[in-house]
Amino acid sequence: MNVVIVGGGKVGSYLASLLLEGNHDVRIVENRPHVLARLHRELPTEIIVDGDGTRRETLDLAHADRADVLVTVTGDDEVNLTIALMAKTFYKIPRVIGRINNPRNAWLFTPDMGVDVAVNQTDLLAKLIVEEMSLGDMMVLLRLRKGEMSLVTEKLEPGAPAEGKRVADLPLPKDCLLVGAIRDNDILVPRGDTVLHAHDEILALVRTGSHMAFRNLLANPARAETQS
């Protein structure tokens, strides 16, 4: 996949390194001398394009005409919108991803402005903090489908509704699938007749919105009331 990244800050340079590890064809655009100096220390020189990402000659040097994806992650929302619109209007790039720096500008980052996917870091961080607070001891291992599904792990507490129950008899939320259980350093694949024990570490695939219903099966109700 051919990817053009505009903005060589920490986000852009880290993204470039990840994409290179995945054997993608990457170009990263930057024009600040001190940032360029760092990029040349961290990344292969041939992928670095020195220039203004809002100018067509710079994007031409970055081979935007054959890009599958353009990601604009500068620290200026106006610049990111300008580049996104150019990417769609002049280069017809199929996928354009834009970084939102100021949440108040989020309403501007739309397909009409050339942005297919808007990444609002402030909003994502705030939602993540709220979600992690609500999950208690539950640990999110992996998020899938843009956060719609999560692979989570939590220990089954003594006295919890799921203790001593067969998997087939558990009132699991509709969008919840048990995928593993760790017991005494052994990994079990849960089946319908698998009986869950206290202190089992349960791994499950859960849809956002069903976390608490799943957690309530594994938590001791008396302990939960005490904490609340």
Secondary structure, 3 states (H helix, E strand, C coil): CEEEEECCCHHHHHHHHHHHHCCCEEEEEECCHHHHHHHHHHCCHHHEEECCCCCHHHHHHCCHHHCCEEEECCCCHHHHHHHHHHHHHCCCCCEEEEEECCHHHHHHCCHHHCCCEEEEHHHHHHHHHHHHHHHCCCEEEEEECCCCEEEEEEECCCCCCCCCCEHHHCCCCCCEEEEEEEECCEEECCCCCCECCCCCEEEEEEECCCHHHHHHHHCCHHHHHHHC
